[in-house]
Amino acid sequence: MAPPIPEFPKALFEELDTDKLRRRFLEALLEFQNVERGSLWVKREDGYQCIEATGGPSEERLVGFVVPKDKPSIVGWVIENGKMTIAEPGKDKRHFKEAESGLDVKSTLILCYPLSLKNGEVYGAVEIIDTAHGGSRLNLGKDYLELLEEFIAIGSLALGNALAFADQKNETQKLRKILGGLTGETPLVGKSQAFKAALETARNYARNDFAVCITGESGTGKELFAREIHRLSDRKDKPFLVQNVSAIPDALLESELFGYKKGAFTGAERDKVGLFEAADGGTVFLDEIGDMPLTLQARILRVLQEHEIKPLGGAKTQTVDVRVISATNRDLSRAIAEGTFREDLFYRVNVLPLHLPSLRERPEDIPELLDYFLSRDAARLGIAPRKLSAEALAALRRRPFPGNVREMENLVRYLLATVPDTVIEAGDIPPANEIGIVRAAPAAALQSAPDAGPDLAAYTWEALERAYAMALLDKFKWNVTKAARAAGVNRSTFDSRLRKLGISKE
């Protein structure tokens, strides 16, 4: 049964949260038509993007999907023509079947209406989808459809205003994040529940001075979260100093942390202030604390217990006021069992535990992270912003990223450095773990030792790349388009590499 006429528009205009508004709008329309599946789409530069979908977990994965502008689609036709349509997916050539890839149940009849602003501009479309045999559940009576059209006209105004406000807000936040990244502030990007929960915990921890231990896989942003805790704490105007425990020899680590007095050892020609003393009043971040040698762990324990340090060669202890935040990707419980980490130190550093989710636990954050890195690093390089095509974004959303956010950041930098076009295509993206690696050895190398395989180490990087390019050009009789396709890159990228290598048909 359809919802009462007066309540439907009123409910929309009372909802201020954009996410809840579009969900409520879509669910009300589906209830009105007595079907379970539907989706909301908005017009973007490169196509038409799904911003809301309902009908079950598999349907909700459609959110974020982009139908390319140059491909036939029902939503594209409705948005560009500004007219309602009724379509049978199996017979209608406008149906973009890739949008339903992976869905357990396919659509049998689609009712699609344009979404318009007050000035008549069409900004999107709503699909009301029947999955029953023959599309038998949708009510296509003239009076019923006219009433539905009135509801959609009212709802599209509320949704359009909310989306415009949200876009403006997002652009402002994005600019702040980009500027923050350029000026050294902490850029933390993400909207997933896992990310927001970790960020909320970090912000709660900022209200006190207890030791924090951040765990998580490599590349999940442990230092960024440590900086955020410091930035929001009462110590924000004091130093935030970092020491990667595994990045310095054990013999030097103690002097780096505690300092030394002149004459403490050969070469100690003057007093040196250690990290703890230099950070007095602020925060010390000890990264990879699980790799700290046992001999030094006792001294760190004293800092946490007594707030005292004694430089190497010094006779007196001195008091320091520092907060210690540590991080590790190791299992400290196992390290304790193996005798490589002190149990008493573990309880001191792990007063406030914070575990960061891996990127595969927050896949919905991938588009926003990519957009942030592309914008920030393009600004740093002083080049025009780059955008991902729908196919490229889809490929990156499927990418495993075992190195998490750090791996994604490095991949974006690689793409900015190697793709001259403003739009990054799927073919520009190298296979996982193969950034910068030539994908095929020169023919001569392959033939030289068929049993042992090519001796790639005998070639310079440039020689390998030149031989690879020449082999492709010879194979395709200098058809650059076909050679680029075989290499897995777009033609402009291939052309650019040929120019840098000095290769031309002449």
Secondary structure as the mmCIF struct_conf table of DSSP 4:
data_model
#
loop_
_struct_conf.conf_type_id
_struct_conf.id
_struct_conf.beg_label_comp_id
_struct_conf.beg_label_asym_id
_struct_conf.beg_label_seq_id
_struct_conf.end_label_comp_id
_struct_conf.end_label_asym_id
_struct_conf.end_label_seq_id
HELX_LH_PP_P HELX_LH_PP_P1 ALA A 2 PRO A 4
TURN_TY1_P TURN_TY1_P1 ILE A 5 PRO A 6
HELX_RH_AL_P HELX_RH_AL_P1 GLU A 7 GLU A 14
HELX_RH_AL_P HELX_RH_AL_P2 THR A 18 GLN A 33
TURN_TY1_P TURN_TY1_P2 ASN A 34 ASN A 34
BEND BEND1 GLU A 36 GLU A 36
STRN STRN1 ARG A 37 ARG A 44
TURN_TY1_P TURN_TY1_P3 GLU A 45 ASP A 46
STRN STRN2 GLY A 47 THR A 54
BEND BEND2 GLY A 55 GLY A 56
HELX_RH_AL_P HELX_RH_AL_P3 PRO A 57 GLU A 60
TURN_TY1_P TURN_TY1_P4 ARG A 61 GLY A 64
STRN STRN3 VAL A 66 PRO A 68
TURN_TY1_P TURN_TY1_P5 LYS A 69 ASP A 70
BEND BEND3 LYS A 71 LYS A 71
HELX_RH_AL_P HELX_RH_AL_P4 ILE A 74 ASN A 81
TURN_TY1_P TURN_TY1_P6 GLY A 82 GLY A 82
STRN STRN4 THR A 85 ALA A 87
TURN_TY1_P TURN_TY1_P7 PRO A 89 LYS A 91
TURN_TY1_P TURN_TY1_P8 LYS A 93 ARG A 94
HELX_RH_3T_P HELX_RH_3T_P1 LYS A 97 GLU A 100
TURN_TY1_P TURN_TY1_P9 SER A 101 GLY A 102
BEND BEND4 ASP A 104 VAL A 105
BEND BEND5 THR A 108 THR A 108
STRN STRN5 LEU A 109 SER A 116
TURN_TY1_P TURN_TY1_P10 LYS A 118 ASN A 119
BEND BEND6 GLY A 120 GLY A 120
STRN STRN6 VAL A 122 ASP A 130
BEND BEND7 ALA A 132 ALA A 132
HELX_RH_3T_P HELX_RH_3T_P2 HIS A 133 GLY A 135
BEND BEND8 ARG A 137 LEU A 138
HELX_RH_AL_P HELX_RH_AL_P5 LYS A 142 LEU A 182
TURN_TY1_P TURN_TY1_P11 THR A 183 GLY A 184
BEND BEND9 SER A 192 SER A 192
HELX_RH_AL_P HELX_RH_AL_P6 GLN A 193 TYR A 205
TURN_TY1_P TURN_TY1_P12 ALA A 206 ARG A 207
BEND BEND10 ASN A 208 ASN A 208
STRN STRN7 VAL A 212 THR A 215
BEND BEND11 GLU A 217 GLU A 217
TURN_TY1_P TURN_TY1_P13 SER A 218 GLY A 219
BEND BEND12 THR A 220 THR A 220
HELX_RH_AL_P HELX_RH_AL_P7 LYS A 222 LEU A 232
BEND BEND13 SER A 233 SER A 233
TURN_TY1_P TURN_TY1_P14 ASP A 234 ASP A 237
BEND BEND14 LYS A 238 LYS A 238
STRN STRN8 PHE A 240 ASN A 244
HELX_RH_3T_P HELX_RH_3T_P3 VAL A 245 ALA A 247
BEND BEND15 ILE A 248 ILE A 248
HELX_RH_AL_P HELX_RH_AL_P8 ASP A 250 PHE A 258
STRN STRN9 GLY A 259 TYR A 260
TURN_TY1_P TURN_TY1_P15 LYS A 262 GLY A 263
BEND BEND16 ALA A 264 PHE A 265
TURN_TY1_P TURN_TY1_P16 THR A 266 GLY A 267
BEND BEND17 ARG A 270 ARG A 270
STRN STRN10 LYS A 272 VAL A 273
HELX_RH_AL_P HELX_RH_AL_P9 LEU A 275 ALA A 278
TURN_TY1_P TURN_TY1_P17 ALA A 279 GLY A 281
BEND BEND18 GLY A 282 GLY A 282
STRN STRN11 THR A 283 ASP A 287
TURN_TY1_P TURN_TY1_P18 GLU A 288 GLU A 288
HELX_RH_3T_P HELX_RH_3T_P4 ILE A 289 ASP A 291
HELX_RH_AL_P HELX_RH_AL_P10 LEU A 294 GLU A 306
STRN STRN12 GLU A 308 ILE A 309
STRN STRN13 LEU A 312 LEU A 312
TURN_TY1_P TURN_TY1_P19 GLY A 313 GLY A 313
BEND BEND19 ALA A 315 LYS A 316
STRN STRN14 GLN A 318 THR A 319
STRN STRN15 ARG A 323 THR A 328
BEND BEND20 ASN A 329 ARG A 330
HELX_RH_AL_P HELX_RH_AL_P11 LEU A 332 GLU A 338
TURN_TY1_P TURN_TY1_P20 GLY A 339 GLY A 339
BEND BEND21 THR A 340 PHE A 341
HELX_RH_AL_P HELX_RH_AL_P12 GLU A 343 VAL A 349
TURN_TY1_P TURN_TY1_P21 ASN A 350 ASN A 350
BEND BEND22 VAL A 351 VAL A 351
STRN STRN16 LEU A 352 HIS A 355
HELX_LH_PP_P HELX_LH_PP_P2 LEU A 356 SER A 358
HELX_RH_3T_P HELX_RH_3T_P5 LEU A 359 GLU A 361
HELX_RH_3T_P HELX_RH_3T_P6 PRO A 363 ASP A 365
HELX_RH_AL_P HELX_RH_AL_P13 ILE A 366 LEU A 381
TURN_TY1_P TURN_TY1_P22 GLY A 382 GLY A 382
HELX_LH_PP_P HELX_LH_PP_P3 ALA A 384 ARG A 386
STRN STRN17 LYS A 387 LEU A 388
HELX_RH_AL_P HELX_RH_AL_P14 ALA A 390 ARG A 398
TURN_TY1_P TURN_TY1_P23 PRO A 402 GLY A 403
HELX_RH_AL_P HELX_RH_AL_P15 ASN A 404 THR A 418
BEND BEND23 ASP A 421 THR A 422
STRN STRN18 VAL A 423 ILE A 424
HELX_RH_3T_P HELX_RH_3T_P7 ALA A 426 ASP A 428
BEND BEND24 ILE A 429 ILE A 429
HELX_LH_PP_P HELX_LH_PP_P4 PRO A 430 PRO A 431
TURN_TY1_P TURN_TY1_P24 ALA A 432 ASN A 433
TURN_TY1_P TURN_TY1_P25 ILE A 435 GLY A 436
BEND BEND25 ARG A 439 ALA A 440
HELX_RH_AL_P HELX_RH_AL_P16 ALA A 443 SER A 448
TURN_TY1_P TURN_TY1_P26 PRO A 450 ALA A 452
HELX_RH_3T_P HELX_RH_3T_P8 LEU A 456 ALA A 458
BEND BEND26 TYR A 459 TYR A 459
HELX_RH_AL_P HELX_RH_AL_P17 TRP A 461 LYS A 475
TURN_TY1_P TURN_TY1_P27 PHE A 476 TRP A 478
HELX_RH_AL_P HELX_RH_AL_P18 VAL A 480 ALA A 487
TURN_TY1_P TURN_TY1_P28 GLY A 488 GLY A 488
BEND BEND27 VAL A 489 VAL A 489
HELX_RH_AL_P HELX_RH_AL_P19 ARG A 491 LEU A 501
TURN_TY1_P TURN_TY1_P29 GLY A 502 GLY A 502
#
